[in-house]
């Protein structure tokens, strides 16, 4: 474990910051206003270098902002306007938005209900913001070419508004759902108990919208997209924190979906991740159950249906918030890692490759660490997966 010297590290990114062919980890800490960079070595991560990020940094991303082949760092500070934006930048993303081969910045300003676009000059500096009104409390951004004009567009999920889809949109993703030449948008709407699918069309807005209803009081928290029935068409699986179920929407590939099949999970499923846990080449699912302190494993049959859940305890008062999948012991078998907020540790379930797992192995993360998210990477060039968390 590497200390950040703060109690509220809230966002992280991974990249080779100092061009030594070794991955570094960039962490911003909400309480201290610090930017922390533990530099990579072939043995792991060295002691961090700290920089001031000013007031309440909330999100961080990286990119080559001045075309020198070196990655730069962009931070959104929630309590001020450091990136020359409107008030309270909350989420930040990058992309070439005007096709000049220079990276630009897109910022969601949570409290001013606006999107800021800062066009890059290619030398690390940016033009003054172009401001676009959004719905209430923009909380998530996804970039994509939605009208097939080879120019990046931006979709925004508004946590307290109806402007993109319905109420309390908490997550947005971009994917081609109908095997066309255009990307589509999928949004999880916690407040209206549904998800929204918006099909892309050339030169027109997303005027067609399909609502996939997850049920009264379901409160979808997260979702994954994949081909769960092997028909080369994308399907959607939602984790519903209010109804304690997952809902599987099988896609026809034409912007429509079958009525959902539901399976009971533990209490308050918060995070979902796909994987192949029994090496049968069929997609399976793992769910993080916050209130029941467990993970649920659903083995897929390859036809869109799943076996009844198998559960594994994460420990009393663990209150896990996040789950991800990877091979952590280099045996070519997928394992599971969870972030346990309540017990201040990370937990690993090593897989047998038959859909079953060893009991959880716990790694302390420090008092008050409260792990919110996890990223996986090879940080010391030994071709072994390691994980890094934000807390």
DOBAFI-369866 format. One line per 2 residues: number of its first residue (from 1); for each residue x, z, y of N, C-alpha, C. Coordinates in steps of 0.1 Angstrom, whole numbers, plus 5000, padded with zeros to 4 digits. Atoms other than C-alpha are relative to their C-alpha. Example, Ala and Ser with C-alpha at 12.3 -4.5 7.8 and 13.67 -1.06 7.14 Angstrom:
<atoms>
1> 5009/5000/4988/5123/5078/4955/5009/5000/5012 | 4991/5000/4989/5137/5071/4989/4992/5008/5011
</atoms>
This chain:
<atoms>
1> 5008/5000/4988/5000/5000/5000/5009/5000/5012 | 4993/5001/4988/5012/4992/5035/4991/5005/5011
3> 5008/4994/4990/5000/5013/5064/5000/4991/5012 | 5001/5007/4987/4987/4996/5096/5001/5009/5011
5> 4999/4990/4989/4989/5028/5115/4987/5002/5008 | 5013/5000/4993/4952/5026/5123/4989/5004/4990
7> 5011/4996/5009/4919/5038/5109/4990/4989/4998 | 5010/5010/5001/4899/5006/5115/5005/4986/5000
9> 4997/5014/5001/4917/4974/5105/4987/4993/4996 | 5013/5006/5002/4887/4950/5106/5000/4986/4996
11> 4999/5014/5004/4899/4914/5100/5014/4997/4996 | 4986/5004/5003/4928/4897/5084/5000/4985/4997
13> 4997/5014/5003/4943/4862/5078/5013/5000/4993 | 4987/5002/5007/4971/4849/5056/5006/4987/5003
15> 4992/5013/4997/4998/4823/5065/5014/5003/5001 | 4985/4999/4998/5035/4816/5068/5003/5000/5015
17> 4999/4999/4985/5040/4829/5104/5014/4997/5004 | 4986/5002/4995/5079/4827/5105/5007/4990/4992
19> 4995/5013/5007/5084/4795/5084/5012/5004/4991 | 4990/4997/5010/5104/4812/5056/4994/4997/4986
21> 5007/5004/5013/5081/4797/5029/4994/5012/4993 | 5006/4988/5006/5066/4832/5023/4988/5004/5008
23> 5012/4997/4994/5031/4842/5030/5001/5014/5007 | 5001/4987/4992/5025/4869/5057/4985/5003/5001
25> 5014/4995/4999/4994/4890/5063/4998/5004/5015 | 5003/4996/4987/4979/4893/5098/4988/5008/5001
27> 5011/4990/4999/4957/4923/5105/4997/5004/5014 | 5003/4995/4987/4938/4933/5136/4992/5013/4998
29> 5005/4986/5001/4928/4970/5141/4991/5003/5011 | 5010/4999/4990/4896/4977/5159/5002/5013/5009
31> 4999/4987/4993/4904/5013/5169/5012/5000/5009 | 4987/5000/4992/4940/5008/5182/5002/4988/5009
33> 4997/5012/4992/4937/4973/5196/5013/4994/4996 | 4987/5004/5004/4967/4964/5175/4999/4987/4991
35> 4998/5011/5009/4979/4932/5158/5012/5004/4991 | 4990/4995/5010/4998/4941/5126/5004/4988/4991
37> 4995/5011/5008/5021/4916/5108/5010/5006/4990 | 4990/4996/5010/5037/4928/5075/5007/4986/4996
39> 4994/5012/5004/5063/4900/5069/5003/5000/4985 | 4999/5002/5015/5066/4886/5034/5015/5000/4996
41> 4987/5002/5007/5097/4890/5012/4997/4996/4986 | 5002/5005/5013/5102/4878/4977/4997/5012/4991
43> 5004/4988/5008/5095/4914/4965/4986/5005/5004 | 5014/4996/4996/5062/4917/4984/4999/4999/5015
45> 5002/5000/4985/5056/4927/5021/5010/5010/5006 | 4991/4991/4993/5082/4942/5044/4992/5008/5010
47> 5006/4993/4990/5075/4967/5071/4994/4991/5011 | 5007/5008/4990/5051/4954/5097/5006/5000/5014
49> 4997/5001/4986/5057/4942/5132/4986/5001/5008 | 5013/4998/4993/5030/4954/5157/5000/4994/5014
51> 5002/5006/4987/5017/4937/5188/4987/5005/5006 | 5013/4996/4994/4990/4947/5213/4991/4989/5000
53> 5010/5010/5000/4958/4928/5208/4989/5004/5010 | 5010/4996/4989/4940/4947/5237/4988/5007/4993
55> 5012/4991/5002/4905/4961/5234/4992/4995/4988 | 5010/5001/5012/4886/4963/5200/5001/4986/4994
57> 4999/5013/5007/4899/4931/5182/4990/5001/4988 | 5010/5000/5011/4872/4921/5157/5002/4989/4990
59> 4998/5011/5010/4883/4888/5141/5013/4993/5004 | 4987/5007/4998/4916/4869/5136/5000/4987/4992
61> 4997/5012/5007/4925/4834/5126/5013/4994/5004 | 4987/5005/4996/4956/4813/5126/5000/4985/4999
63> 4999/5014/4999/4966/4777/5133/5012/4996/5008 | 4989/5005/4992/4994/4755/5148/4994/4995/5014
65> 5006/5003/4988/4982/4756/5184/5008/4992/5010 | 4992/5007/4991/5011/4739/5201/5008/4989/4994
67> 4994/5012/5008/5021/4712/5175/5015/5002/4999 | 4985/4999/5003/5055/4727/5168/5003/5004/4986
69> 4998/4997/5014/5049/4732/5131/5000/5015/4997 | 5000/4985/5002/5046/4770/5135/4986/5005/5003
71> 5014/4995/4999/5014/4789/5130/4999/5010/5012 | 5003/4990/4989/5000/4808/5160/4988/5008/4995
73> 5011/4991/5003/4974/4836/5160/4990/5001/5011 | 5011/4999/4990/4940/4838/5177/4992/5012/4996
75> 5007/4987/5002/4922/4871/5181/4988/5000/5009 | 5012/4998/4992/4886/4878/5193/4999/5015/5002
77> 5001/4986/4996/4885/4911/5212/4986/5003/5004 | 5015/4998/4998/4849/4925/5210/4997/5006/5013
79> 5004/4993/4988/4851/4947/5241/5005/4994/5013 | 4997/5006/4987/4865/4923/5266/5000/4985/4998
81> 5001/5014/5000/4869/4886/5274/5014/4993/5000 | 4986/5004/5000/4905/4879/5265/5003/4985/4999
83> 4998/5014/5002/4901/4843/5254/4993/4992/5010 | 5007/5007/4989/4885/4833/5287/4986/4996/4996
85> 5013/5003/5004/4851/4834/5272/4990/5009/5006 | 5010/4991/4995/4818/4851/5279/5003/5014/4993
87> 4997/4986/5004/4814/4888/5269/5000/5001/4985 | 5000/4995/5013/4823/4903/5236/5002/4989/4989
89> 4997/5010/5011/4839/4875/5214/5000/5007/4987 | 5003/4993/5013/4829/4884/5178/5006/4993/4988
91> 4995/5008/5011/4838/4855/5155/5008/4989/5006 | 4992/5011/4995/4865/4829/5160/5003/4990/4989
93> 4996/5010/5010/4872/4796/5143/5008/4989/5007 | 4992/5011/4994/4895/4766/5149/4997/4987/4994
95> 5002/5013/5005/4893/4729/5145/5003/4990/5011 | 4998/5010/4990/4900/4696/5162/4987/4994/5004
97> 5014/5003/4996/4867/4692/5181/4999/4987/5008 | 5001/5012/4991/4876/4662/5203/5009/4989/4995
99> 4993/5011/5006/4897/4641/5179/5013/4996/5008 | 4988/5003/4993/4929/4644/5199/5012/5005/4992
101> 4990/4994/5009/4949/4659/5170/5006/5013/5004 | 4996/4987/4995/4952/4692/5188/4989/5010/4997
103> 5010/4990/5004/4935/4724/5176/4993/5006/5012 | 5008/4993/4990/4907/4738/5196/4994/5013/4994
105> 5005/4987/5004/4890/4772/5195/4985/5001/5002 | 5015/4998/4999/4853/4780/5189/4998/5015/4999
107> 5002/4985/5000/4842/4816/5197/4985/5003/5001 | 5014/4995/4999/4808/4833/5190/5001/5013/5008
109> 5000/4989/4991/4801/4857/5218/4987/5008/4997 | 5012/4993/5006/4778/4883/5202/4990/5005/5010
111> 5009/4994/4991/4764/4901/5232/4995/4991/5011 | 5005/5009/4990/4761/4872/5256/4993/4988/4994
113> 5008/5010/5006/4744/4850/5231/5004/4986/5004 | 4994/5012/4996/4767/4821/5237/5012/4996/4990
115> 4989/5006/5007/4792/4798/5220/5010/4995/5010 | 4990/5005/4991/4825/4791/5238/5009/4991/4992
117> 4991/5010/5005/4846/4760/5231/5012/4999/5010 | 4988/5001/4992/4882/4760/5244/5008/4989/4994
119> 4992/5012/5005/4899/4726/5241/5015/5002/5002 | 4986/4998/4999/4936/4728/5233/5008/4989/5006
121> 4991/5009/4993/4963/4711/5253/5012/4996/4990 | 4990/5003/5010/4986/4710/5222/5013/5007/5003
123> 4987/4993/4996/5012/4733/5239/4997/5015/4999 | 5004/4986/5001/4995/4766/5231/4991/5005/5011
125> 5009/4997/4990/4974/4766/5262/4987/4993/4999 | 5013/5005/5002/4937/4758/5266/4993/4998/5013
127> 5009/5002/4988/4912/4744/5291/4990/5012/5001 | 5010/4990/4998/4886/4767/5305/4988/4997/4990
129> 5011/5001/5010/4856/4773/5282/4989/4991/5004 | 5013/5007/4999/4827/4750/5277/4990/5010/4993
131> 5009/4989/5005/4798/4774/5272/4987/4994/4995 | 5013/5005/5005/4767/4767/5250/4992/5012/4996
133> 5009/4989/5004/4738/4790/5246/4996/4999/4985 | 5004/4999/5014/4729/4802/5211/4988/5008/5000
135> 5011/4990/5002/4702/4824/5197/5006/5014/5003 | 4996/4986/4997/4705/4862/5199/5010/5004/4990
137> 4989/4994/5008/4737/4878/5186/5006/4990/4989 | 4993/5009/5010/4757/4849/5170/5010/5008/4992
139> 4992/4992/5009/4774/4864/5140/5009/4992/4990 | 4992/5007/5009/4788/4836/5119/5001/4985/5004
141> 4997/5014/4996/4803/4801/5124/5004/4992/4988 | 4995/5009/5010/4808/4771/5102/5002/4986/5006
143> 4997/5013/4995/4824/4738/5112/4998/4989/4990 | 5002/5012/5009/4815/4704/5097/4996/4988/5008
145> 5004/5012/4994/4808/4668/5105/4986/4997/4995 | 5014/5001/5004/4770/4669/5104/4993/4987/5002
147> 5007/5013/4998/4762/4634/5116/5009/4988/4997 | 4992/5011/5006/4790/4614/5100/5006/4991/5011
149> 4994/5007/4990/4806/4604/5132/5015/5003/5001 | 4986/4996/5001/4841/4617/5122/5004/5010/5011
151> 4997/4990/4990/4838/4645/5148/4994/5013/4995 | 5005/4987/5005/4835/4682/5140/4989/5005/5008
153> 5011/4993/4994/4803/4700/5148/5001/5014/4996 | 5000/4986/5003/4795/4737/5147/4986/5005/4997
155> 5013/4993/5003/4767/4756/5131/5002/5015/5002 | 5000/4986/4997/4759/4792/5142/4989/5007/4994
157> 5011/4991/5005/4740/4819/5124/4998/5011/5010 | 5004/4990/4990/4722/4842/5148/4994/5012/4993
159> 5005/4988/5007/4718/4878/5136/4987/5005/5004 | 5013/4995/4995/4688/4885/5158/4992/4990/5007
161> 5008/5011/4994/4671/4852/5164/4996/4990/4990 | 5005/5010/5009/4655/4822/5150/5005/4986/5003
163> 4996/5013/4994/4675/4794/5166/5005/4990/4990 | 4996/5009/5011/4692/4780/5135/4990/4999/4989
165> 5009/5000/5011/4668/4791/5109/4989/5010/5002 | 5010/4990/4999/4648/4823/5107/5007/5013/5004
167> 4995/4988/4994/4653/4859/5116/5012/5007/4992 | 4989/4993/5005/4685/4879/5110/5009/4992/4990
169> 4990/5008/5008/4708/4851/5097/5013/5007/5000 | 4988/4992/5002/4738/4869/5083/5011/4992/4994
171> 4989/5007/5006/4758/4842/5066/4996/4985/5000 | 5002/5014/4999/4762/4804/5070/5011/4993/4993
173> 4990/5008/5008/4780/4778/5048/4997/4986/5001 | 5002/5014/4999/4785/4741/5049/5004/4994/4986
175> 4998/5006/5013/4782/4720/5017/4992/4988/4998 | 5009/5011/5003/4769/4687/5004/4991/5003/4988
177> 5009/4996/5010/4738/4696/4985/4993/4989/4993 | 5008/5011/5006/4723/4662/4978/5009/4988/4996
179> 4990/5010/5005/4754/4642/4967/4999/4988/5010 | 5000/5010/4990/4752/4622/4999/5014/4999/5007
181> 4988/5001/4992/4778/4613/5025/5001/5010/5011 | 5001/4990/4989/4768/4641/5049/5000/5014/4995
183> 5000/4986/5004/4773/4678/5048/4987/5006/5004 | 5013/4993/4998/4743/4702/5047/5004/5014/5004
185> 4998/4986/4996/4739/4738/5059/4991/5009/4992 | 5008/4990/5007/4728/4768/5039/5002/5014/5008
187> 5000/4988/4992/4719/4801/5057/4992/5011/4992 | 5007/4989/5006/4710/4835/5043/4993/5008/5012
189> 5008/4994/4990/4682/4851/5064/4995/5014/4995 | 5003/4987/5005/4681/4889/5058/4986/5005/5005
191> 5012/4995/4994/4652/4896/5082/4987/4993/4995 | 5012/5007/5005/4628/4869/5069/4999/4999/4985
193> 5000/5000/5015/4636/4874/5032/5000/4986/4994 | 4999/5013/5006/4646/4838/5026/5014/4994/5003
195> 4989/5008/4996/4673/4812/5028/4996/4987/5005 | 5004/5013/4994/4673/4780/5047/5010/4990/4996
197> 4992/5012/5003/4687/4746/5036/4997/4989/5010 | 5002/5011/4990/4691/4720/5063/5008/4988/4996
199> 4994/5013/5004/4698/4684/5052/5005/4992/5011 | 4994/5008/4989/4722/4663/5073/4995/4986/5000
201> 5004/5013/4998/4711/4630/5087/5010/4993/5010 | 4992/5007/4990/4731/4603/5106/4993/4999/5013
203> 5004/5002/4986/4727/4604/5144/4987/5008/5004 | 5012/4992/4995/4697/4629/5144/5003/5014/4996
205> 4998/4986/5003/4694/4666/5143/4995/5004/4986 | 5005/4995/5013/4686/4688/5113/4985/5002/5001
207> 5015/4998/4998/4649/4682/5117/4993/5004/4987 | 5006/4996/5013/4642/4686/5080/5006/5013/4995
209> 4995/4988/5005/4645/4721/5067/4992/5005/4988 | 5007/4994/5012/4637/4736/5033/5003/5015/5000
211> 4998/4985/5001/4631/4773/5031/4999/5004/4985 | 5000/4995/5014/4640/4789/4998/4996/5015/5001
213> 5005/4986/4998/4620/4821/4996/5005/5009/4989 | 4995/4990/5009/4636/4851/4980/4991/5011/4997
215> 5010/4990/5003/4606/4873/4981/4999/5011/5011 | 5003/4990/4990/4590/4900/5002/5010/5012/4999
217> 4991/4989/5001/4615/4927/5011/5013/4998/4993 | 4988/5002/5008/4643/4910/4993/5013/5001/5008
219> 4988/4999/4991/4668/4909/5022/5013/4994/4994 | 4988/5006/5006/4693/4884/5009/5012/5003/5009
221> 4988/4995/4993/4728/4896/5018/5011/4990/4999 | 4989/5010/5002/4751/4869/5004/4995/4990/4990
223> 5003/5010/5010/4750/4838/4983/5013/4992/4996 | 4990/5009/5005/4772/4814/4963/4994/4987/4997
225> 5004/5013/5003/4769/4777/4958/5008/4994/4989 | 4992/5006/5011/4779/4759/4926/4990/4992/4991
227> 5008/5007/5010/4767/4737/4898/4998/5008/4987 | 5002/4991/5011/4752/4762/4874/4993/4994/4988
229> 5007/5006/5012/4734/4738/4851/5006/4986/4996 | 4992/5012/5004/4760/4710/4848/4993/4987/5002
231> 5006/5013/4997/4740/4682/4864/5006/4993/5012 | 4993/5005/4989/4765/4675/4891/4992/5001/5014
233> 5007/4997/4988/4741/4689/4917/5001/5014/5004 | 4997/4986/4996/4747/4720/4938/4987/5009/4999
235> 5010/4990/5001/4726/4751/4931/5004/5012/5009 | 4997/4989/4991/4723/4783/4951/4996/5013/4992
237> 5003/4987/5005/4724/4819/4939/5001/5010/5011 | 5000/4990/4989/4714/4847/4964/5000/5014/4994
239> 5000/4986/5003/4721/4884/4961/4991/5007/5010 | 5011/4994/4992/4690/4902/4974/5001/5015/5000
241> 4997/4986/4999/4699/4937/4986/4988/5009/5001 | 5012/4992/4999/4663/4948/4992/4992/5001/4987
243> 5007/5000/5013/4648/4938/4958/5008/5003/4988 | 4990/4997/5011/4679/4945/4937/4999/4989/4989
245> 5001/5012/5009/4678/4910/4921/5009/4989/5006 | 4994/5012/4995/4697/4878/4922/4989/4989/4997
247> 5009/5011/5002/4677/4846/4926/5008/4987/4999 | 4994/5012/5003/4688/4813/4912/4991/4988/5003
249> 5007/5012/4996/4677/4781/4929/5007/4988/4995 | 4994/5012/5006/4684/4750/4908/4996/4988/5009
251> 5002/5012/4991/4689/4719/4930/4997/4987/4993 | 5003/5014/5005/4674/4685/4923/5009/4990/5006
253> 4991/5009/4994/4700/4669/4945/4994/4991/5010 | 5007/5008/4990/4674/4656/4969/4994/5009/5011
255> 5005/4991/4990/4670/4686/4992/4989/5009/4996 | 5011/4991/5005/4645/4704/4970/5006/5008/4989
257> 4995/4991/5010/4649/4732/4946/4988/5005/4991 | 5009/4993/5009/4631/4747/4916/4996/5014/5005
259> 5003/4986/4997/4613/4780/4921/5010/5008/4994 | 4989/4992/5005/4638/4807/4916/4997/5008/4988
261> 5000/4990/5011/4646/4825/4884/5007/5012/5005 | 4994/4988/4995/4654/4861/4891/5005/5009/4988
263> 4994/4990/5009/4675/4887/4873/5003/5013/5007 | 4997/4987/4994/4677/4924/4879/5015/5003/5001
265> 4987/4995/4998/4709/4938/4893/5000/5015/5000 | 4999/4986/4996/4721/4972/4902/4993/5002/5013
267> 5006/4997/4987/4709/4989/4934/5008/4995/5011 | 4995/5006/4988/4716/4971/4966/5012/4991/4998
269> 4989/5010/5002/4737/4941/4956/5005/4995/5014 | 4995/5004/4987/4760/4933/4985/5009/4988/5000
271> 4990/5011/5000/4785/4907/4974/4999/4993/4986 | 5001/5008/5012/4786/4879/4948/5011/4991/4999
273> 4989/5009/5002/4813/4858/4933/4999/4993/4987 | 5001/5007/5012/4814/4831/4907/5013/5000/4992
275> 4988/5001/5008/4839/4827/4878/4996/4997/4986 | 5002/5002/5014/4843/4818/4842/5006/5011/4992
277> 4995/4988/5006/4846/4851/4824/5002/5000/4985 | 4999/5001/5014/4843/4840/4788/5006/4987/4995
279> 4993/5012/5003/4863/4808/4789/4992/4989/4992 | 5008/5011/5006/4834/4785/4779/4997/4989/5010
281> 5001/5010/4990/4837/4763/4810/4987/5000/5008 | 5013/4999/4993/4803/4775/4823/5002/5011/5011
283> 4998/4991/4989/4800/4793/4856/4992/5013/4997 | 5006/4986/5001/4793/4831/4854/4999/5006/5014
285> 5002/4994/4987/4785/4855/4882/5003/5015/4999 | 4998/4986/4999/4797/4890/4892/4994/5005/5013
287> 5007/4994/4989/4777/4912/4916/5006/5014/5003 | 4996/4986/4996/4789/4943/4936/4988/5007/5004
289> 5012/4992/4997/4761/4969/4936/5004/5013/5008 | 4995/4989/4991/4767/4993/4965/4994/5013/4996
291> 5006/4987/5003/4742/5020/4957/5001/5005/4986 | 4999/4995/5014/4745/5021/4919/5014/5001/4996
293> 4986/4998/5003/4783/5021/4921/5004/4993/4987 | 4997/5008/5012/4788/4993/4896/5001/4985/5003
295> 5001/5015/5000/4794/4956/4890/4991/4995/4989 | 5008/5007/5010/4770/4934/4872/5006/4987/4996
297> 4995/5013/5005/4782/4905/4850/4989/4992/4994 | 5010/5009/5006/4759/4876/4843/5007/4988/4995
299> 4994/5012/5006/4772/4851/4818/4991/4989/5000 | 5008/5012/4999/4760/4816/4824/4999/4992/4987
301> 5002/5009/5012/4746/4794/4796/5003/4985/5003 | 4997/5014/4997/4754/4762/4815/4988/4992/5003
303> 5013/5007/4998/4717/4753/4819/4992/5006/5012 | 5006/4993/4989/4710/4774/4850/4994/5013/4997
305> 5005/4987/5004/4700/4805/4831/5012/5009/4996 | 4989/4991/5002/4720/4836/4825/4996/5011/4990
307> 5002/4989/5009/4723/4864/4799/4996/5012/5009 | 5003/4987/4993/4710/4899/4809/5013/5006/5005
309> 4988/4994/4994/4735/4918/4831/5007/5010/4990 | 4992/4990/5006/4763/4938/4816/5006/5007/5012
311> 4995/4993/4988/4774/4966/4840/5012/5008/4996 | 4987/4992/5001/4807/4984/4846/5000/5009/5012
313> 4999/4991/4989/4810/5015/4866/5012/4999/5008 | 4989/5000/4991/4832/5016/4896/5004/5014/5005
315> 4997/4986/4997/4831/5054/4898/4991/5007/5010 | 5009/4993/4991/4811/5081/4915/5003/4999/5014
317> 4999/5000/4985/4806/5077/4953/5009/4988/5004 | 4991/5011/4997/4826/5044/4952/4994/4991/5011
319> 5006/5008/4990/4801/5024/4973/5007/4987/5003 | 4992/5012/4998/4817/4991/4967/4992/4990/5009
321> 5006/5009/4990/4811/4965/4994/5004/4985/4997 | 4995/5014/5002/4831/4934/4982/5005/4998/4986
323> 4994/5003/5013/4840/4917/4950/5006/4986/5000 | 4995/5014/5001/4862/4887/4942/5007/4999/4987
325> 4996/5004/5013/4877/4870/4912/5014/4993/5000 | 4987/5006/5001/4912/4860/4902/5007/5005/4987
327> 4992/4996/5011/4939/4862/4875/5011/5009/5005 | 4991/4990/4994/4958/4894/4884/5011/5004/4991
329> 4989/4997/5009/4980/4898/4853/5006/4988/4993 | 4993/5012/5004/4990/4862/4848/4998/4997/4985
331> 5003/5004/5014/4973/4858/4814/4990/4989/4998 | 5010/5012/4999/4951/4828/4824/4986/5004/4997
333> 5014/4995/5001/4920/4850/4821/4996/5007/5013 | 5005/4996/4987/4899/4858/4851/4997/5015/4999
335> 5002/4986/4998/4898/4894/4863/4991/5002/5012 | 5009/4996/4989/4876/4912/4889/5007/5011/5008
337> 4995/4989/4992/4887/4932/4919/4989/5004/5010 | 5010/4995/4991/4864/4954/4940/5006/5009/5011
339> 4996/4991/4990/4868/4972/4973/4990/5012/5001 | 5008/4988/5000/4855/5008/4971/5001/5007/5013
341> 5000/4993/4987/4846/5022/5005/5000/5015/4998 | 5002/4985/5001/4835/5056/4993/5012/5008/4995
343> 4989/4993/5006/4865/5065/4973/5014/4995/5004 | 4987/5005/4993/4892/5047/4994/5010/4995/4989
345> 4991/5006/5010/4906/5026/4966/4995/4985/4997 | 5004/5013/5006/4906/4991/4951/5000/5002/4985
347> 5001/4999/5015/4895/4987/4915/5001/4986/4994 | 4998/5013/5007/4905/4960/4890/4995/5002/4986
349> 5004/5001/5014/4887/4951/4858/5007/4988/4994 | 4992/5011/5007/4911/4931/4836/4991/4994/4989
351> 5008/5007/5010/4893/4905/4815/5006/4998/4987 | 4996/5003/5014/4895/4900/4778/4999/4985/4997
353> 5002/5014/5002/4884/4863/4782/4988/4997/4991 | 5012/5001/5009/4853/4870/4761/4987/5004/5007
355> 5011/4996/4993/4830/4880/4789/4999/5016/5001 | 5000/4985/4999/4840/4917/4786/5013/5004/5007
357> 4989/4995/4992/4864/4938/4806/5005/5014/4996 | 4995/4986/5001/4886/4969/4804/4994/5008/5011
359> 5005/4990/4990/4875/5000/4823/5008/4998/5013 | 4993/5002/4987/4884/5000/4860/5013/5007/5001
361> 4987/4994/4996/4919/5006/4871/5000/5002/5015 | 5002/4998/4986/4920/5022/4905/5014/5001/5007
363> 4988/5000/4992/4947/5018/4932/4996/5006/5014 | 5003/4994/4987/4945/5042/4962/5004/4991/5012
365> 4997/5008/4988/4943/5026/4996/5001/5009/5013 | 4998/4991/4989/4945/5057/5018/4987/5006/5005
367> 5012/4993/4996/4921/5082/5032/4993/4993/5012 | 5007/5007/4989/4894/5066/5054/5002/4985/5001
369> 4996/5014/4999/4905/5031/5045/4988/4991/5000 | 5012/5008/4999/4870/5017/5038/5002/4985/4999
371> 4997/5014/5002/4879/4983/5023/4987/4992/5002 | 5011/5009/4997/4855/4956/5037/5002/4986/4994
373> 4998/5013/5005/4871/4924/5025/5013/4999/4993 | 4988/5002/5008/4898/4911/5002/5003/4985/5000
375> 4995/5013/5002/4919/4880/5001/5011/5000/4989 | 4991/5001/5012/4940/4868/4972/5011/4989/5003
377> 4989/5010/4998/4974/4850/4975/5012/5004/4992 | 4987/4997/5005/5009/4847/4961/5009/5003/5011
379> 4992/4996/4988/5028/4867/4987/5015/5001/4997 | 4986/4999/5002/5062/4867/4970/5005/4989/4991
381> 4996/5013/5006/5064/4832/4955/5004/5002/4985 | 4997/4999/5014/5064/4844/4919/4989/4995/4991
383> 5012/5006/5007/5032/4825/4910/4991/5010/4993 | 5009/4990/5004/5013/4857/4905/4991/5004/5011
385> 5010/4997/4990/4981/4865/4923/5001/5015/5004 | 5001/4986/4994/4981/4896/4946/4989/5000/5010
387> 5011/5000/4991/4954/4908/4968/5003/5009/5012 | 4998/4992/4987/4953/4921/5004/4986/5002/5005
389> 5013/4996/4996/4924/4939/5020/5000/5003/5015 | 5002/4995/4986/4910/4946/5055/4992/5012/4999
391> 5007/4987/5001/4897/4981/5062/4996/5004/5013
</atoms>
